[in-house]
């Protein structure tokens, strides 16, 4: 199981197997055509300009993923972020491009600055895992041309500062303890996925859009939906079914907390949720959960200024979110 190193301060000496010999560009490592089980340690930051995109050339397997792991200045894995940065003077369309590459794992990586997407998944990128990654400053965080972001797992990730969506058309994906803020739409779900203990705040449209959900369950639980400036907490399209929403907080949203556009399905239901100050109402076309509550009657006091600022993905894990309960 080879380990490769990349650092802009390295000597760029093959086989790139120590920090001293580190490749000065992660593009050099990917061009080696990695094998299943290979690991890439990366530290510092590297700039992607124009057409110089990181194009993935290899797949891992379900038992031996190809991993890229960010390190701190001392070279300790998972102790700091490695940043792929779009050149401000010559922004690339995408920072990372893949076509049918499977079983890739990314840890402690920041993807920042592109005209279209931070990560472009061309087709059938199944089995990817993302942990403690940051996606920021583009139109979309992760999206495809015409297909779905398929069978990927996200944990402790941050999606911020997108003019469109944090993740587009997530299908059979899981999101755990992630944060979505300052996007147009935080998360677009297309077919069954799970969203657990995530924070959605200050997105300009809906925090979550569910465009398709049939046959299998989409589960949303333990999340905070706060201060959408132009949409609802969760918006569910016409004829969607099999959606359960549990143990969430919906506060200060411009439209509804939970909005079903039309033709509500009996398999779409909410319960054990808390609601407060959603401008258009708490629900549209969805039955009241018997154990859901108005937070104004349950010890909730809205803070003058919620502080959800997160400096990095590590802080996402260790800083408790202020839920404003008295």
N, C-alpha and C positions, 0 to 999 in steps of 0.2 A: 504494500500500500504506500506508494510514493507520496511525499509531502513536498510541495513547491512553495516558494516564497516570492512575493512581489512587494516592492517598496521603491518609490521614485528615487530614493537615495542609495539604492543597491548598485553593485558593480555590473549588473546585467551579464552575468557569466553562467553559461550552461554548466550543469543541469539545473541551476536555480534551486539548490537544495539546502541552502543556509541563508540567513539574513544578509550576510556579507556578499553572497553571490546573487542576491535577489534580482529578479527581472524588474526593470524599471517601468514596465507596463503590464497590466493584467492581460492585455491582448496577446502578448508574447506567450504567456502560459496557456491560454485557450488555444492558440495556434498549434500547440504540441499535440493536440487531439488527446484529451485526457481519457483515462480508463475508469471503469466502475471502481469506486472505493478511493479514488485519489482525493487528496485534500490540498487546498490552496490557502495559505496564510497570507493575509494582506494587511498592510498598515499605512497610515498617512492618508493622502488624497492623491488622486490622479484625474487629469482633465481629459474629457472626450470632446473632440472638435469635429464639427461638420460631419463628414462621412466616416469618421474613425470610430464607429460604433463597436461595442463588444458583441460580436456574433458568436453564439454558442455553437460548438462543433461536435459535441459528444453528449451521450446519455449515460446515466448510471443505471442501477437496477434497484428493485425494491429492497434488496438485502445489502446493497453496496452503493450508496448514493455518491455523487460527486459533490463535494462541499467546498464552499468559499467562506472563510471565517475571518472576520475583522479582528485586529489585535491592537493593543495600545502601543505607546512609544517604546516600551520595554520588550515588545514582542509577545506579550501574554495573550493567548487566544480569549476572545469574548470579553476582554477587559476594556475595550474601546471600540470606536466606530472607524471603519475604513470607508472613504467617500469616493464615489464616482461622480465627478462634477462636470456638468456641461459648460463648455467654453462660452462665457458671456458674449464675446465678440463673434462667435461662430457656433451657435447652438446646434447640436445634432437633433434630428427628428426624434430619435430614441437613444437612450443610453445603452440598453441591452436589447438584442433581438434574438429570437429563437424560432425555429421551425421544427416542430415534432421532436424536440429533445425532452427526454423524460428523466425523472428521479434526480433532480438537482436540489441541493440544499444551500441556503444562504443564511448566514448568521452575522449580526452586527455590521451590516452594510447600509450606508446611506446612498440613495440615488437622488441626485439633486440637479434639476435644470435641463429641460428638453422642450422642443416646440410641440411635440405631439404626446409622447408617453415616456415615462421613466423606463418601463419594461413593456416590450411588445411581444406577445405570445402569438405566433403565427397560426399554429394548428396542433391540437392534441398534446399540449404540454402537461401531461398528467404526472402525478406523484411528486410535485414540487413541495418543498417546505421552506417557510420563511420564519425566522426567529429574531426578534430584536432588531428589525430593519426599519429604516425610515425612507419614505417616499415623499418627495416634495417638489414644488415649483415647476409644474408642467400643466398641460391640458388634462391628462389622465395620469393616474399612478400606474396601474396595470390594466391593459386592455388588449383586444385583438382587432384584426381587421373586420372579420365577419363571424368569427366563431366565439365560443365561450372560454372564459378562464376556468379550466376544468380540473377538478380533483386536486386542489391545492390547499395547504394548511398554513395558517398565519397565526403566530402567537407573539404577543408583546410588540406589535408593529405599530408604527405611526404613519398616518396618511394626512398630509396637510398642504394647503396652498395650491389647490387645483382649480382651474377654470371650468372643468367638467366633473369628472367622477374619480373618487379614490380608487375603486375597483369596478370595472365594467363587466356585467354579465357573468358574475360568479356562479358557477354551476357545480353542485356537489362539493362545495368548499366548506372549510371551518375557519372561524375567526374567534380567537380567544384573547381577551384582555388587550384588544387593540384600540387605538384612538383615531377618530376621523374628525378633522375640523378645518374650517376655512376652505371648504370645497363648495362647488355648486351642489352636487349630490354626494353624500359620503360614500354610500355603498349601493350598487345595483345588483340585485339578486335575480337570477334566472334559473329556476328549478331548485330542487331541495338543497339546502345548506343549513349550517348551524352558526349562530352568532351568540357568543357567551361573554358576559362581563365586559362589554366594550363601552367606550365613551364616544358619543356623538354630540358635538356642540358647535354652534355658530357656523353651520353650513348655510348657504344662501337659498337653497331649495329644500327638498326633502332630505332627511338624514338617511333613510333607507327607502329605495324604490324596489318593489317586488313586481317584476314584469311577467314572470311565468312561475307557477308552482303547481304541479299536478302529481297525482299518484303517490308520491312519498312526502314525508313531512319536512317542512322548513320550521326550525325551532329557533326562537329568539328569546333569550333569558338573561336576567340580571344586568341589563344594559341601562345606561343613562342617555336620554334624548333631551338635550337642553338648547333652547334659544336658536331654533331655525328661524332665519330672518324672513323667509319667503315661502315656506312650505310646511309639511307635516312631519311629525316624528317618524312614522312609518306610513308609506302610501302603497296600497295594494291594488294592482290593476284589475280590470274587469275579468271575471271568470277564473280567478285564481282560487285554489283550494289547498287544504291540508297545511295550514299555517297555525302555529301555536305561539302566543306571546305571553311570557310569564315573568313576574318579579322584576319588572322594569320601572323606571321613573321617567315621566314625561312632563317637562316643565318649560313654560315660556316659549312655546312654539307658535309661529305666526298663523298657521292654519290649525289642523286637528292634531291631536296626539296620535290617533290611529285612524286612517282614512281608507275605506274600501270604495273604489270609484263607482262601481255598479255591480248589479247581479251578485250580491254576497252569497257565499257558499257556507253552508252550515259547518263545514270542516275548518273554517277560519274562526278562531276564537281567542279571547284574551281573558286572563284572570290573575289575581294577586299582583296587580300593577298599581302604581301611584300616579295621580294626575294633579296638575296645578297650573293655572294661568295659561292654558292653551287657547289662543284668541278665538278660533272658530268653534271650539268645543273639544271634548275629550274623545268622541267617537263619531264616525259617520258610517252607516250601513254595517255595523257590527254590534252584536249583542253585548250588554253590560256583563262583565265578569262578576259573579256573586261575591267574590272576595277582594275585588279592587276597591280603592279608597280615594277620596279627595284628600290630598295631603294637607290642606289647610285645617282639616279636622283631626290630623294625626301627628301633631307635633312638628310640622314642617315650617321652617322660617326661611324665606328666600334671602340669601346673603346679598349685600349691596353690590359686591363684585366677586363673581366666581373666579378663582384662579386655577386654570387648567393648564398653565404653561408647562411644557415638558422640554427639557434641554436635549435629551437623548433617549434612546430606547431603554437604557438601563433605568433611567428615572421613571419611565412608565411602569416598571415593575415595583419600585420601592415607595413611590409617593401615593398615599391614599387620596382618592378623589373626594372632595368636599361635597357631600350629599345634602348639606344644609339642615339635617334634622336637629332639632333642639335637644 
